[in-house]
């Protein structure tokens, strides 16, 4: 049940943004082994000055097409995380023309007791999920 937050700089049209969300969801299902319909995505658009994403000394130059993915998720195997990074970067590059240098990821693991999907319940703990 990843909660996927995606941050971009304003200026992309609705078609582009919907495709970005669709691709990210498809790759999530295929690499992180989440069930179909397990889709929790929040896309936030920012003014350019609101996103200061430097290269941490790696020599990566960012453009206005920077995309930052932050996922709160149950623990995942390293191989699945690496597949997620690689496949999502490939598809975004091929289908939307986003440079791989402009795609950043951060996965934050959490546990079953860290989730409530509504009604003040912890559905992973009470057996509803």
C-alpha positions in Angstrom: 0.0 0.0 0.0 2.4 2.7 -1.0 1.3 6.2 -0.6 3.0 7.9 -3.6 3.7 11.6 -3.5 4.9 13.1 -6.7 6.4 16.6 -6.9 6.9 18.5 -10.1 7.4 22.1 -11.3 4.3 23.7 -12.7 3.9 24.0 -16.5 2.9 20.5 -17.6 -0.6 19.9 -19.1 -3.2 17.6 -17.8 -2.5 14.8 -20.4 1.2 14.8 -19.4 0.4 14.6 -15.7 -2.2 11.9 -16.0 0.3 9.8 -18.1 3.0 10.3 -15.4 0.6 9.1 -12.8 -0.5 6.1 -14.9 3.0 5.0 -15.7 4.1 5.3 -12.0 1.1 3.2 -10.9 1.7 0.5 -13.5 5.4 0.2 -12.6 4.5 0.1 -8.9 2.1 -2.8 -9.4 4.7 -4.6 -11.6 7.7 -4.2 -9.4 6.5 -3.7 -5.8 4.0 -6.4 -6.1 1.0 -4.3 -5.1 -2.5 -5.5 -6.0 -4.5 -3.9 -8.8 -6.6 -1.0 -7.4 -4.0 -0.3 -4.7 -3.6 3.3 -6.0 -2.8 6.1 -3.6 -1.1 9.0 -5.5 -0.8 12.7 -4.7 0.6 15.0 -7.3 1.8 18.4 -6.2 2.9 21.2 -8.6 5.3 23.8 -7.4 6.7 27.1 -8.5 10.3 26.7 -9.7 11.7 28.4 -6.6 9.8 26.0 -4.4 11.9 23.0 -5.5 15.6 23.2 -4.7 16.9 19.8 -5.8 20.6 19.9 -6.0 22.9 17.1 -7.1 24.7 16.1 -3.8 28.0 16.3 -5.6 27.1 13.8 -8.3 27.4 16.2 -11.2 23.7 15.9 -12.0 22.2 19.0 -13.6 18.4 19.3 -13.1 15.9 20.9 -15.4 12.4 22.2 -15.1 11.2 18.6 -15.7 12.4 17.3 -12.3 10.1 14.7 -10.8 10.5 13.6 -7.2 8.8 10.5 -6.0 8.4 9.9 -2.3 6.7 6.6 -1.2 5.6 5.7 2.2 5.4 1.9 2.0 5.6 -1.4 3.8 9.1 -2.7 3.7 10.2 -3.9 0.2 13.1 -6.1 -0.9 16.1 -4.2 -2.3 15.7 -6.0 -5.7 12.1 -4.7 -6.0 13.1 -1.2 -5.1 15.9 -1.3 -7.7 13.5 -2.6 -10.3 11.0 0.2 -9.4 13.7 2.9 -9.9 15.0 1.5 -13.1 11.7 0.6 -14.8 10.0 3.8 -13.8 13.0 5.9 -15.0 13.0 4.0 -18.3 9.3 4.4 -19.0 9.2 8.1 -18.1 12.2 8.7 -20.3 10.7 6.7 -23.2 7.1 7.8 -23.0 7.3 11.3 -21.6 10.8 12.4 -22.6 11.9 13.0 -18.9 15.6 12.8 -18.5 16.7 10.0 -16.1 18.8 12.7 -14.4 15.6 14.5 -13.5 14.0 11.6 -11.7 14.6 11.2 -8.0 13.2 8.6 -5.5 12.8 8.3 -1.8 11.1 5.3 -0.2 10.2 5.5 3.4 9.4 2.1 5.0 6.7 1.8 7.6 4.7 -1.0 9.3 1.1 -2.3 9.3 0.2 -0.2 12.4 1.2 3.0 10.5 -1.8 2.8 8.2 -5.5 3.7 8.6 -7.6 3.9 5.5 -10.5 5.5 7.2 -13.0 5.1 10.0 -10.3 5.4 12.7 -9.3 1.8 12.2 -6.0 0.1 11.5 -7.3 -2.2 8.7 -4.0 -4.2 8.4 -4.2 -5.0 12.1 -8.0 -5.8 12.4 -8.0 -8.1 9.4 -10.0 -6.0 7.0 -6.9 -5.8 4.7 
